[in-house]
Amino acid sequence: MKPSPESMKTKKINFSVYLTIAVSALFIFTSCSENKSKIILNNDVLSECNLAIQNAIVLDATNPPVGSRRYFYASVAAYQAIQPFSDDLISLSGQLKGLEFNASPDTSKGYCLDLVALAAYTSTAKALVWKEDSVVAFRNRKLDYYKSELSDKVFKNSITWGDSVSSIIIKWAKKDSFNETRGVDLYLAKNDAHYWQPTPTEYMQALEPNWKKIRPSLIPSANHFRSTLPVPADYKIQPISKSIDSEGNEFTKYKSLNPKFDELMMEVYNESKNLDSNKIRIARYWDDNPNSTFHYGHATIKVLKVSPVGHWLSMFSTVARNKKYSLFESAEGMVRLSAAIFDGFIAAWDAKYHYEYVRPVNAIRMHLDSSWLPLIETPAFPEYPSAHSVISSAAATVLTHMFGEYEFIDSAEMEFGLGTRHFKNFREASNEACMSRLYGGIHFREGIENGKFLGNAIGEHHIKTLKTRK
């Protein structure tokens, strides 16, 4: 029996009602899911952010301590922005000196967490660099991508929260005494050859003599570990005769009154005369001096190089990528690493300007050869201790605690034409970075070995003190 027209009409009406209800339910479900979803599109976004700030540091020719400050605050911003969305991570508020962070996101909304981290990082970096174009251009390129992948609500929610976290971190950063150290008197080197003097070939004024006044991230004070740092060999001299250097120029030769210092000085000088191709490559690979120059005729040319912090964060990124770290794990690693290095520079600079120790180039030119120059340019600050040894040892201590023994290939210097290096673990990389200062002719062994001692102490302090997991 055929259905009546009335029953067919009823079925059509019922079907329309069912379809309307189904579509409405799907819309409501999708809207609710979108409002509450927490998605991640790119676990490696912070590595890309680090490259953006690295480019700004290179273009600014920023000195290493100032560079470490930029990485530190940007990493804190990214971590704090996504920490509320993690079941494992805890806030750094009340742990890092002076940081009181009471804001929290509206978790009923939807967020793209890697966009949150990107927004927080780049907003902070933009406020701290001088030539912000590279950071702004990077941010805009990434925002174009996220806008094409996300709903308008999630896109806006993510940027709003990330930028709001950045504003809190920037206000905190402004209280670390950095601005006050910009307007103080310059360091005046003592007119005494027993102490540090400006070094050839640029004879630059001493860099960041007041960096010890910067608020540390975690160590009690800039000089907290100085009492455990061995006092360097006493440098005492007296004039003995006139001599002729390797270019036929007459100069006054001085005699050292401390055999231990003589031994340290002769090691640097003899090493410079017997460098093989591998040692030369190591010295140049780990130079990491964004302020270095070389002379071509009458022209002085600036050489673009990565900073020590950028180098170590790049190595972290390589391993995090290889081990498929999550966004949360990467943020945790970067904030721990950048905080330890930041403190390493503060402690190293405190010791440097406390001891005001002579650089090898000035001692060797006074005692042995008035025209001698090291393989790499001597940075413009006192010798003891080796800052690269301090921060590399602190970094290796923290990273070994996080990763354990992990073999990797470091490609941080590839874009600067220096190729790659293979390391069995972070400690091997750190030890090579330390020895590069001897091969380069810019540090005595004592400054290197005791710099490692100081860096290890700072790294251990951070491991024991900074809590990032529940």
C-alpha positions in Angstrom: 0.0 0.0 0.0 1.4 3.4 -1.0 1.9 6.0 1.8 -0.6 8.8 1.8 0.5 12.4 0.8 -0.1 13.5 4.3 2.2 10.9 5.8 4.9 11.7 3.2 4.6 15.4 4.2 5.0 14.5 7.8 8.1 12.4 7.2 9.6 15.3 5.2 8.9 17.7 8.0 10.4 15.3 10.6 13.5 14.8 8.5 13.9 18.5 8.2 13.6 18.9 11.9 16.1 16.1 12.5 18.6 17.6 10.0 18.2 21.0 11.7 18.8 19.6 15.1 21.8 17.6 13.9 23.4 20.6 12.2 22.7 22.7 15.3 24.2 20.1 17.6 27.3 19.8 15.3 27.7 23.6 15.3 27.4 23.8 19.1 29.8 20.9 19.6 32.3 22.5 17.1 32.0 25.9 18.7 32.4 24.5 22.2 35.4 22.4 21.1 36.9 25.4 19.4 36.4 27.6 22.4 38.0 25.1 24.8 40.6 23.3 22.6 44.3 23.7 23.3 46.2 22.8 20.1 49.8 22.7 19.1 50.9 23.0 15.4 54.7 23.3 15.9 56.7 21.9 18.8 59.8 23.5 17.4 58.6 27.1 17.3 60.9 28.3 20.1 64.0 27.2 18.2 62.8 29.4 15.3 62.3 32.2 17.8 65.8 31.8 19.0 67.1 32.2 15.5 65.2 35.5 15.1 66.7 37.0 18.3 70.1 35.7 17.3 69.8 37.6 14.0 69.0 40.7 15.9 71.9 40.2 18.2 74.3 39.7 15.3 73.0 42.9 13.5 73.2 44.8 16.8 76.8 43.6 17.3 75.6 43.0 20.9 78.2 42.0 23.4 77.7 38.6 25.1 76.4 39.7 28.5 73.7 41.9 26.9 72.8 39.1 24.5 72.3 36.7 27.4 69.8 39.1 29.0 67.7 39.1 25.8 67.5 35.3 25.6 66.8 35.0 29.2 63.8 37.3 29.4 62.3 36.1 26.1 62.6 32.5 27.3 61.0 33.3 30.6 58.1 34.9 28.8 57.5 31.9 26.5 57.6 29.5 29.5 55.3 31.5 31.7 52.8 31.9 28.8 52.3 28.2 28.3 53.0 26.9 31.8 49.3 27.3 32.9 48.3 24.8 30.2 50.7 22.1 31.4 49.9 19.3 33.9 53.5 19.1 34.9 55.2 22.5 34.8 55.1 25.0 37.6 55.4 28.8 37.5 58.7 30.6 38.0 57.0 33.2 40.1 58.6 33.6 43.4 61.6 31.6 42.2 63.4 33.9 39.8 64.5 37.1 41.6 61.9 39.8 41.7 59.4 37.9 39.6 55.8 38.0 40.8 53.5 36.6 38.2 49.8 36.4 39.2 48.0 36.5 35.8 46.3 33.5 34.4 44.5 32.7 31.1 40.8 32.1 30.6 40.9 28.4 30.2 37.4 28.3 28.8 38.7 29.7 25.6 40.6 28.0 22.8 44.3 28.5 22.3 47.1 27.5 19.9 49.9 27.0 22.5 52.8 27.4 20.1 51.3 30.7 18.9 51.0 31.7 22.6 54.7 31.0 23.1 55.6 32.8 19.9 53.7 35.9 20.8 55.2 36.1 24.3 58.7 35.4 23.1 58.7 37.9 20.1 57.0 40.7 22.0 59.6 40.4 24.7 62.5 40.2 22.3 61.2 43.2 20.3 61.3 45.3 23.5 64.9 44.3 24.3 66.8 44.4 21.0 67.9 47.6 19.3 67.3 46.8 15.6 63.9 45.2 16.0 63.2 44.8 12.2 64.4 41.2 12.1 62.2 40.2 15.1 59.2 42.0 13.7 59.6 40.6 10.3 59.9 37.0 11.7 56.8 37.5 13.9 54.7 38.8 11.0 55.7 35.9 8.8 54.7 33.5 11.5 51.4 35.3 12.2 50.4 35.1 8.6 50.9 31.3 8.8 48.9 30.9 12.0 46.1 33.1 10.7 45.6 30.8 7.7 45.5 27.7 10.0 43.4 28.9 12.9 39.9 30.3 13.5 39.8 34.0 14.2 38.9 33.4 17.9 41.7 31.0 18.6 44.2 33.2 16.7 43.1 36.3 18.7 43.0 34.5 22.1 46.5 33.1 21.6 48.1 36.4 20.7 46.3 38.4 23.4 47.4 36.0 26.2 51.0 35.7 24.9 51.4 39.5 24.5 49.9 40.1 28.0 52.4 37.8 29.5 55.2 39.6 27.6 54.1 42.9 29.1 54.5 41.5 32.6 57.9 40.1 31.9 59.1 43.4 30.3 58.1 45.4 33.4 60.0 42.9 35.5 63.0 43.1 33.2 63.1 46.9 33.5 63.8 46.6 37.3 67.1 44.6 36.8 69.3 47.7 36.9 70.2 47.4 33.2 69.0 50.9 32.3 70.9 52.3 35.3 74.2 50.7 34.1 73.8 52.5 30.7 74.4 55.9 32.2 77.3 55.4 34.6 80.9 56.4 34.2 83.1 54.3 31.9 85.7 52.0 33.3 89.1 53.6 33.5 91.9 51.1 33.1 94.7 51.6 35.6 97.9 53.1 34.3 99.8 50.1 35.5 101.0 47.2 33.4 100.3 44.8 36.2 96.6 45.1 35.4 94.3 44.8 32.4 94.9 47.4 29.6 93.0 47.9 26.3 94.3 45.3 23.8 95.4 45.5 20.2 94.4 45.9 17.5 91.3 48.0 18.4 92.2 49.1 21.9 88.5 49.3 22.8 87.3 50.6 26.1 86.3 47.8 28.6 82.9 46.3 27.9 80.2 46.2 30.6 82.3 47.0 33.7 79.1 47.4 35.7 77.4 44.1 34.7 77.9 42.8 38.2 75.1 45.2 39.2 72.5 43.4 37.0 70.0 41.4 39.1 70.8 37.7 38.8 68.2 35.2 37.9 68.8 32.7 40.6 72.3 33.0 42.3 72.2 34.9 45.6 74.5 37.7 44.3 77.1 38.4 41.6 80.0 37.7 44.0 78.4 34.7 45.8 80.8 32.2 44.2 83.9 34.5 44.0 85.2 33.3 47.4 85.4 29.8 46.0 87.2 30.9 42.9 91.0 30.5 43.2 93.0 33.7 43.1 95.0 33.9 39.8 98.8 33.8 39.7 100.3 37.1 40.8 101.6 39.2 37.9 104.7 41.2 38.9 107.2 42.6 36.5 110.3 44.7 36.2 112.1 46.2 33.2 115.4 44.4 32.3 116.6 45.5 28.8 115.9 46.8 25.4 115.2 44.2 22.7 114.3 43.9 19.0 111.0 42.3 18.0 110.3 40.0 15.0 109.7 43.1 12.8 112.9 44.8 13.8 111.3 47.3 16.2 113.0 48.2 19.5 111.0 47.7 22.7 111.6 47.4 26.4 111.6 43.9 27.7 110.3 43.1 31.1 111.0 40.3 33.4 108.2 38.5 35.3 108.8 38.0 39.0 106.5 35.0 39.2 107.6 31.6 37.6 104.0 30.4 37.6 102.9 33.3 35.5 105.9 32.8 33.2 104.8 29.2 32.7 101.2 30.3 31.8 102.4 33.0 29.4 104.9 30.7 27.6 102.2 28.1 27.1 100.0 30.6 25.3 102.9 31.8 23.2 104.3 28.4 22.3 100.8 27.1 21.5 100.3 30.0 19.0 103.5 28.9 17.2 102.5 25.3 16.9 98.8 25.3 16.1 97.7 22.5 13.8 94.7 22.8 11.4 92.3 21.2 13.9 93.2 23.6 16.8 92.9 26.6 14.4 89.4 25.4 13.4 88.4 24.9 17.0 89.5 28.4 18.0 87.6 30.0 15.2 84.5 27.7 15.6 84.1 28.8 19.2 85.1 32.4 18.8 81.4 33.5 19.3 82.4 37.2 19.4 79.7 39.4 17.8 82.0 42.4 18.2 85.1 41.0 16.4 86.8 42.9 13.6 89.6 42.5 11.1 91.6 44.9 9.1 91.9 44.9 5.3 94.4 47.6 4.3 93.0 50.8 5.9 89.5 49.3 6.3 88.1 47.9 9.5 85.6 45.2 8.8 83.0 43.9 11.3 82.7 40.1 11.3 79.2 38.7 11.9 79.2 35.9 14.5 76.8 34.1 16.8 76.9 34.9 20.5 77.9 32.2 23.1 74.3 32.0 24.4 73.0 31.6 20.9 75.5 28.9 20.2 74.4 26.9 23.3 70.7 27.4 22.7 71.2 26.2 19.2 72.8 23.0 20.5 69.9 22.5 22.8 67.5 22.9 19.9 69.3 20.3 17.9 69.0 17.7 20.6 65.4 18.7 21.5 64.5 18.2 17.8 66.3 14.9 17.6 64.6 13.6 20.7 61.2 15.0 19.6 60.7 17.2 22.6 57.2 18.6 23.2 56.6 22.4 23.2 56.5 22.3 27.0 59.8 20.4 27.3 61.5 22.8 24.9 60.3 25.8 26.8 61.5 24.3 30.1 64.9 23.5 28.7 65.4 26.9 27.1 64.4 28.8 30.3 66.7 26.6 32.5 69.6 27.0 30.1 69.3 30.7 29.4 68.9 31.4 33.2 72.1 29.5 34.0 74.1 31.3 31.3 72.7 34.7 32.3 73.9 34.1 35.9 77.2 32.8 34.5 77.9 36.1 32.8 77.0 38.1 35.9 79.4 36.0 38.1 82.1 36.0 35.5 82.0 39.8 35.0 82.0 40.3 38.7 85.3 38.3 39.0 86.8 39.9 35.9 86.5 43.5 37.1 87.5 42.4 40.6 90.8 40.9 39.6 91.4 43.2 36.5 93.8 40.5 35.2 96.1 41.1 32.2 95.4 39.5 28.8 98.0 37.3 27.2 98.4 39.6 24.2 99.6 42.5 26.4 101.9 40.3 28.6 103.5 38.5 25.6 104.1 41.8 23.7 105.7 43.2 26.9 107.9 40.2 27.7 108.5 38.2 24.5 107.5 39.8 21.2 106.1 43.3 20.8 104.3 42.5 17.6 102.7 39.3 18.6 98.9 38.9 18.0 96.6 36.0 18.9 94.8 33.9 16.3 91.4 35.5 17.2 90.7 39.0 18.4 91.0 39.5 22.2 87.6 40.7 23.6 87.7 44.1 25.4 87.5 43.1 29.1 89.8 41.6 31.7 91.1 38.0 31.4 90.3 36.2 34.6 88.2 34.0 34.5 87.4 32.9 31.0 83.7 33.8 30.6 83.2 31.3 27.7 84.6 28.6 30.1 82.1 29.8 32.8 79.0 29.8 30.7 79.9 26.7 28.7 80.5 24.7 31.8 77.3 26.0 33.4 75.4 25.1 30.2 76.9 21.6 30.0 76.1 21.0 33.6 72.4 21.9 33.1 72.0 20.1 29.8 73.7 16.9 31.0 71.2 16.9 33.9 68.3 17.2 31.5 69.5 14.9 28.7 72.2 12.7 30.1 74.9 11.5 27.8 73.7 12.3 24.3 75.7 12.3 21.0 74.9 15.1 18.6 76.1 17.2 15.7 76.4 21.0 16.4 75.5 23.1 13.4 75.2 26.5 15.1 78.1 27.9 13.1 77.2 26.6 9.7 75.6 29.8 8.5 78.7 31.6 9.4 80.9 29.4 7.2 82.4 27.3 10.0 80.8 24.0 9.3 79.7 21.5 12.0 81.3 19.7 14.9 80.4 16.2 16.3 80.3 15.7 20.1 79.8 12.6 22.2 78.1 14.7 24.9 77.6 18.2 26.2 80.6 18.0 28.4 82.9 17.2 25.5 81.5 20.3 23.7 82.0 22.4 26.7 85.6 21.3 27.2 86.4 22.0 23.6 84.9 25.5 23.9 87.1 26.1 27.0 90.3 25.0 25.3 89.5 27.1 22.2 90.4 30.1 24.3 94.0 28.8 24.7 94.3 27.9 21.0 92.9 31.3 20.1 95.6 33.0 22.3 93.1 35.0 24.4 93.2 33.2 27.8 95.7 31.6 30.1 95.1 28.0 31.2 94.4 29.2 34.7 91.6 31.4 33.6 90.1 28.5 31.6 90.3 25.8 34.3 89.0 28.0 37.1 86.3 29.4 34.8 85.1 25.8 34.4 85.1 25.5 38.1 82.9 28.6 38.5 80.6 27.5 35.7 80.1 24.0 37.2 79.2 25.6 40.6 76.6 27.9 39.0 75.1 25.0 37.0 74.8 22.8 40.1 73.2 25.7 42.0 70.6 26.0 39.2 69.8 22.3 39.2 69.3 22.2 42.9 67.4 25.5 43.2 65.2 26.1 40.2 62.0 24.0 40.2 60.1 23.6 36.9 58.2 20.3 37.6 55.5 19.4 40.0 
